[in-house]
């Protein structure tokens, strides 16, 4: 058995069609596909990493400017 870090992105699992709301010919009509959920998850992680990097670089720049202004 493979242990996964994240939960299963499929909202239906093994439930029968009669128990799934608004199932069309190709699946649910108002639920994002698994691929889009996975992409959204990675985009949020990438955005968080970029924001942390920008804050770190700004802090380093400000620290450098403060320390070099005294000499």
ZAKETOR-981056 format. One line per field, with one value per residue: residue number from 1; chain; x, y, z of N, C-alpha, C, O in turn. Coordinates in Angstrom, 1 decimal. Example, Ala and Ser with C-alpha at 12.3 -4.5 7.8 and 13.67 -1.06 7.14 Angstrom:
BEGIN
num: [1, 2]
cadena: [A, A]
n_u: [13.2, 12.8]
n_v: [-5.7, -2.2]
n_w: [7.8, 7.1]
ca_u: [12.3, 13.7]
ca_v: [-4.5, -1.1]
ca_w: [7.8, 7.1]
c_u: [13.2, 12.9]
c_v: [-3.3, 0.0]
c_w: [7.8, 7.9]
o_u: [14.2, 13.4]
o_v: [-3.3, 1.1]
o_w: [8.5, 8.0]
// end
This chain:
BEGIN
num: [1, 2, 3, 4, 5, 6, 7, 8, 9, 10, 11, 12, 13, 14, 15, 16, 17, 18, 19, 20, 21, 22, 23, 24, 25, 26, 27, 28, 29, 30, 31, 32, 33, 34, 35, 36, 37, 38, 39, 40, 41, 42, 43, 44, 45, 46, 47, 48, 49, 50, 51, 52, 53, 54, 55, 56, 57, 58, 59, 60, 61, 62, 63, 64, 65, 66, 67, 68, 69, 70, 71]
cadena: [A, A, A, A, A, A, A, A, A, A, A, A, A, A, A, A, A, A, A, A, A, A, A, A, A, A, A, A, A, A, A, A, A, A, A, A, A, A, A, A, A, A, A, A, A, A, A, A, A, A, A, A, A, A, A, A, A, A, A, A, A, A, A, A, A, A, A, A, A, A, A]
n_u: [0.8, 0.6, 1.5, 0.0, 0.6, -1.2, -4.8, -7.3, -8.2, -10.5, -13.9, -15.9, -15.2, -16.0, -18.7, -22.1, -23.7, -26.3, -26.1, -24.5, -24.5, -26.1, -24.9, -23.5, -23.2, -20.4, -19.5, -19.6, -21.3, -20.6, -18.2, -14.8, -12.3, -10.0, -7.4, -7.3, -7.6, -5.3, -3.4, -4.1, -3.4, -0.6, 0.0, -0.6, 1.2, 3.6, 3.2, 3.3, 6.0, 7.3, 6.4, 7.6, 10.3, 10.6, 10.0, 12.2, 14.4, 13.8, 14.1, 16.8, 17.9, 17.1, 18.3, 21.0, 21.2, 20.7, 22.9, 25.1, 24.8, 25.7, 28.5]
n_v: [-1.2, 2.2, 5.1, 8.1, 11.6, 13.7, 14.0, 12.0, 13.3, 12.9, 13.3, 11.4, 8.7, 5.4, 5.6, 5.0, 6.0, 7.1, 8.2, 10.4, 13.9, 15.7, 14.4, 14.4, 13.4, 13.1, 13.3, 15.1, 18.3, 20.8, 20.6, 20.9, 19.4, 16.8, 17.2, 20.0, 20.8, 19.7, 21.3, 23.8, 23.5, 23.3, 25.7, 27.5, 26.7, 27.4, 30.2, 30.9, 30.2, 32.1, 34.5, 34.3, 34.3, 36.8, 38.5, 37.8, 38.6, 41.4, 42.0, 41.4, 43.3, 45.7, 45.4, 45.5, 48.0, 49.6, 48.9, 49.7, 52.4, 53.7, 53.8]
n_w: [0.0, -0.9, 0.8, 0.7, 0.5, 0.3, 0.3, -1.4, -4.5, -5.9, -5.8, -5.8, -5.6, -4.9, -5.0, -6.0, -9.1, -8.7, -6.2, -6.6, -7.0, -9.7, -12.0, -15.1, -18.6, -18.9, -16.3, -13.1, -13.2, -12.0, -10.6, -10.1, -12.3, -11.4, -12.3, -12.6, -9.9, -8.8, -10.2, -9.3, -6.6, -6.7, -7.9, -5.8, -3.9, -5.3, -5.5, -2.8, -2.2, -3.9, -2.8, -0.2, -0.9, -2.1, 0.1, 1.7, 0.1, 0.0, 2.7, 3.1, 1.4, 2.6, 5.1, 4.3, 3.2, 5.5, 7.1, 5.6, 5.4, 7.6, 7.5]
ca_u: [0.0, 1.3, 0.9, 0.0, 0.7, -2.5, -6.0, -7.8, -8.9, -11.8, -15.0, -16.9, -14.7, -16.7, -20.2, -22.9, -24.1, -27.5, -25.7, -23.7, -25.4, -25.9, -23.9, -23.9, -22.6, -18.9, -19.2, -20.4, -21.4, -20.1, -17.1, -13.5, -11.7, -8.9, -6.3, -7.4, -7.4, -3.8, -2.7, -4.3, -2.6, 0.8, 0.1, -0.6, 2.5, 4.6, 3.0, 3.8, 7.4, 7.7, 6.2, 8.6, 11.6, 10.6, 10.1, 13.5, 15.2, 13.6, 14.7, 18.2, 18.2, 16.9, 19.4, 22.2, 21.1, 20.8, 24.3, 26.1, 24.5, 26.4, 29.9]
ca_v: [0.0, 3.4, 6.1, 9.4, 12.8, 14.4, 13.2, 11.7, 14.5, 12.4, 13.5, 10.4, 7.4, 4.2, 5.8, 4.8, 7.3, 7.6, 9.0, 11.6, 15.0, 16.3, 13.7, 14.4, 12.3, 13.0, 13.5, 16.2, 19.5, 22.0, 20.2, 21.0, 18.2, 16.5, 17.9, 21.5, 20.8, 19.5, 22.4, 24.9, 23.3, 23.6, 27.2, 28.1, 26.4, 28.2, 31.6, 31.0, 30.2, 33.3, 35.6, 34.2, 34.7, 38.3, 39.1, 37.5, 39.5, 42.7, 42.2, 41.4, 44.6, 46.7, 45.3, 45.9, 49.5, 50.2, 48.6, 50.4, 53.8, 54.3, 53.9]
ca_w: [0.0, -1.0, 1.6, -0.1, 1.4, 0.2, 0.2, -2.8, -5.0, -6.5, -4.9, -5.9, -5.1, -5.3, -4.8, -7.2, -9.8, -8.1, -5.0, -6.9, -7.4, -11.0, -12.9, -16.6, -19.4, -18.6, -14.9, -12.4, -14.0, -11.4, -9.8, -10.9, -12.5, -10.5, -12.9, -12.2, -8.4, -8.6, -10.7, -8.3, -5.4, -7.0, -8.1, -4.5, -3.3, -6.0, -5.2, -1.5, -2.3, -4.5, -1.8, 0.8, -1.5, -2.3, 1.4, 2.2, -0.6, 0.4, 4.0, 2.9, 0.8, 3.6, 6.1, 3.6, 3.1, 6.8, 7.6, 4.8, 5.5, 8.8, 7.3]
c_u: [0.9, 0.7, 1.1, 0.0, -0.6, -3.7, -6.4, -8.6, -10.2, -12.9, -16.0, -16.4, -15.4, -18.2, -20.9, -23.4, -25.4, -27.2, -24.9, -24.7, -25.1, -24.8, -24.4, -23.3, -21.1, -18.6, -20.0, -20.3, -20.7, -18.9, -15.8, -12.9, -10.4, -7.6, -6.2, -7.1, -5.9, -3.0, -2.9, -3.5, -1.2, 1.0, 0.2, 0.7, 3.6, 4.4, 3.5, 5.3, 7.9, 7.6, 7.3, 10.0, 11.6, 10.7, 11.6, 14.5, 15.1, 14.2, 16.2, 18.7, 18.1, 18.0, 20.7, 22.3, 21.3, 22.3, 25.3, 25.9, 25.3, 27.9, 30.3]
c_v: [1.2, 4.5, 7.5, 10.6, 13.5, 13.5, 12.9, 12.8, 14.1, 12.6, 12.3, 9.0, 6.3, 4.4, 5.6, 6.1, 7.9, 8.4, 10.2, 12.7, 15.5, 15.7, 13.8, 13.3, 12.1, 13.2, 14.7, 17.5, 20.7, 21.7, 20.3, 19.6, 18.0, 17.2, 19.3, 21.6, 20.7, 20.7, 23.6, 24.7, 23.7, 25.0, 27.9, 27.9, 27.3, 29.7, 31.8, 31.1, 31.5, 34.5, 35.5, 34.6, 36.2, 39.0, 38.9, 38.5, 41.0, 43.0, 42.2, 42.8, 45.7, 46.6, 45.8, 47.4, 50.2, 50.0, 49.4, 51.9, 54.5, 54.5, 54.8]
c_w: [0.0, -0.1, 0.9, 0.9, 1.4, 0.1, -1.2, -3.3, -5.7, -5.4, -4.8, -5.3, -5.7, -5.2, -6.1, -7.9, -9.2, -6.9, -5.3, -7.5, -8.8, -11.8, -14.3, -17.3, -19.1, -17.2, -14.3, -13.2, -13.3, -10.5, -10.7, -11.1, -11.6, -11.0, -12.5, -10.7, -8.1, -9.1, -9.8, -7.1, -5.6, -7.3, -6.8, -3.8, -4.0, -5.6, -3.7, -1.5, -2.9, -3.5, -0.7, 0.3, -1.7, -0.9, 1.9, 1.5, -0.2, 1.8, 4.0, 2.3, 1.8, 4.7, 5.5, 3.5, 4.5, 7.3, 6.9, 4.9, 6.6, 8.5, 6.2]
o_u: [1.8, -0.5, 2.2, -0.6, -1.1, -3.5, -5.8, -9.5, -11.0, -12.8, -16.8, -17.1, -15.5, -19.0, -20.4, -23.4, -25.5, -28.1, -24.7, -25.5, -23.9, -23.9, -25.5, -22.9, -20.7, -17.4, -20.9, -19.3, -20.2, -18.6, -15.8, -13.1, -9.9, -6.8, -5.1, -6.4, -5.3, -2.1, -1.9, -3.0, -0.6, 2.1, 0.9, 1.2, 4.5, 5.4, 4.1, 5.9, 8.9, 8.5, 7.8, 10.7, 12.7, 11.5, 12.1, 15.3, 16.0, 14.8, 16.8, 19.7, 19.0, 18.5, 21.5, 23.3, 22.0, 22.8, 26.3, 26.8, 25.6, 28.6, 31.5]
o_v: [1.3, 4.7, 7.8, 10.5, 14.0, 12.3, 13.5, 13.3, 15.0, 12.1, 12.2, 8.3, 6.2, 3.4, 5.9, 7.1, 9.1, 9.2, 11.0, 12.4, 15.6, 16.4, 13.3, 12.2, 10.9, 13.3, 15.2, 17.7, 21.5, 22.5, 19.8, 18.8, 19.0, 17.6, 19.9, 22.6, 21.4, 21.1, 24.3, 25.7, 24.3, 25.6, 28.9, 28.8, 27.9, 30.4, 32.9, 31.9, 32.1, 35.3, 36.6, 35.3, 36.8, 39.9, 39.8, 39.1, 41.7, 44.0, 43.0, 43.3, 46.6, 47.7, 46.4, 48.1, 51.2, 51.0, 49.8, 52.7, 55.7, 55.2, 55.0]
o_w: [0.8, -0.2, 0.4, 2.0, 2.5, -0.1, -2.1, -2.6, -6.0, -4.3, -3.9, -4.6, -6.9, -5.2, -7.1, -7.2, -9.2, -6.5, -4.4, -8.4, -9.2, -12.3, -14.6, -16.7, -19.1, -16.9, -14.9, -13.9, -14.0, -9.6, -11.8, -10.2, -11.1, -10.2, -12.2, -10.3, -7.3, -8.4, -9.5, -6.5, -4.8, -7.0, -6.7, -3.2, -3.3, -5.5, -3.5, -0.8, -2.4, -3.4, -0.3, 1.0, -1.4, -0.8, 2.6, 2.1, -0.1, 2.1, 4.7, 2.8, 1.9, 5.1, 6.2, 3.8, 4.6, 7.9, 7.4, 4.6, 6.6, 9.3, 5.9]
// end
